[in-house]
């Protein structure tokens, strides 16, 4: 297997983490789910920096964002599959 560009930690996660530098829009990413070592493909729809999140499916505004099998916040805008997930479209539920 080649090196993954995206890691997903749990089957219920709605985002994965980019693990390569300079991920460009249009990249057909190899995505690995670390919980069971399964893999799948996902097209990056935007340039996304290393360490940042990508939507694994369409997410509606108000939906919970899941990473590491944990609730990490809520979407404050619709996010399409393959798009960058960051502070412009996700906020914590803590405050």
Secondary structure as GFF3:
##gff-version 3
##sequence-region A 1 95
A	DSSP	beta_strand	6	8	.	.	.	ID=ss1
A	DSSP	beta_strand	15	18	.	.	.	ID=ss2
A	DSSP	beta_strand	28	33	.	.	.	ID=ss3
A	DSSP	beta_strand	38	43	.	.	.	ID=ss4
A	DSSP	beta_strand	53	55	.	.	.	ID=ss5
A	DSSP	beta_strand	64	67	.	.	.	ID=ss6
A	DSSP	beta_strand	70	75	.	.	.	ID=ss7
A	DSSP	beta_strand	84	85	.	.	.	ID=ss8
A	DSSP	beta_strand	90	91	.	.	.	ID=ss9
###
